[in-house]
Amino acid sequence: MSVVEVTTFRLRAGVPDDAFLALDKRLQTELVPNQPGFLRRTTARRGGAWVVVTLWGSEADAATFESATAGHELWRAFGDHIEPDSLRSTRYDTLD
């Protein structure tokens, strides 16, 4: 059973959208796809609300990514762009 990870957030005040999108593109091409169990990732926004949806092969794959990348420079930079109080992440089991 696959896992869908939904992460919602707002950018910190003063962070330009284009700077965040450039960083997000690097995450999506350099860091995330090299992780075991990664299937797909997309980023979207409406107004000031952002969402990243990531599909993992399993809960273990999602958890491994979380622990393996915690200290990675790209992942830290991603966190530096986000308003900490706005960050929410939830994992859902697929039904197929």
C-alpha positions in Angstrom: 0.0 0.0 0.0 1.3 3.4 -1.0 1.4 6.5 1.2 0.3 10.0 0.2 2.0 12.7 2.2 0.3 16.1 2.2 2.3 19.1 3.6 0.7 22.5 3.8 2.4 25.8 4.8 2.9 29.5 4.1 6.1 31.1 3.2 7.9 33.3 5.7 7.3 37.0 5.3 9.7 38.5 2.8 10.4 35.2 0.9 9.7 35.8 -2.8 7.7 33.1 -4.6 10.4 32.8 -7.3 13.1 32.1 -4.7 11.0 29.4 -3.1 10.1 27.9 -6.4 13.7 27.7 -7.4 14.6 25.9 -4.2 11.6 23.6 -4.5 12.6 22.7 -8.0 16.1 21.7 -6.7 14.5 19.6 -4.0 12.2 17.9 -6.6 15.1 17.1 -9.0 18.2 16.7 -6.8 17.0 15.3 -3.4 13.6 13.7 -3.3 13.7 11.5 -6.4 16.9 9.8 -5.2 15.2 8.4 -2.1 14.0 4.8 -1.8 10.3 4.4 -2.4 9.7 7.8 -4.0 7.0 7.7 -6.6 5.8 11.3 -7.3 5.8 14.8 -5.9 4.0 18.0 -6.9 3.8 21.5 -5.4 0.8 23.8 -5.7 -0.5 27.0 -4.2 -3.6 29.2 -3.9 -3.0 32.7 -2.7 -0.6 32.4 0.2 -1.4 28.8 1.0 1.0 26.2 -0.4 0.8 22.4 -0.6 3.3 19.7 -1.4 1.9 16.2 -2.2 4.3 13.3 -2.2 3.5 9.7 -3.1 5.7 7.1 -1.4 5.8 3.4 -1.8 5.2 2.8 1.9 5.1 4.5 5.3 8.6 3.2 5.9 9.9 4.9 2.8 8.3 8.2 3.9 9.8 7.8 7.4 13.3 6.9 5.9 13.2 10.1 3.8 12.3 12.2 6.8 15.2 10.9 8.9 17.7 10.6 6.1 17.3 14.2 4.9 16.8 16.0 8.2 20.3 17.5 8.1 20.6 17.9 4.3 21.4 21.5 3.2 18.5 21.6 0.7 16.0 20.3 3.3 17.2 22.9 5.9 16.9 25.7 3.3 13.3 24.5 2.5 12.5 24.8 6.2 14.1 28.3 6.3 11.6 29.5 3.7 8.5 28.3 5.6 6.6 30.0 8.4 7.1 27.4 11.2 3.7 27.8 12.8 2.0 27.2 9.4 3.6 23.8 8.7 1.4 20.8 8.7 2.2 17.3 7.4 -0.1 14.3 7.3 0.3 10.9 5.7 -2.6 8.9 4.2 -2.7 5.2 3.2 -3.9 4.7 -0.4 -6.9 2.4 -0.9 -5.8 0.7 -4.1 
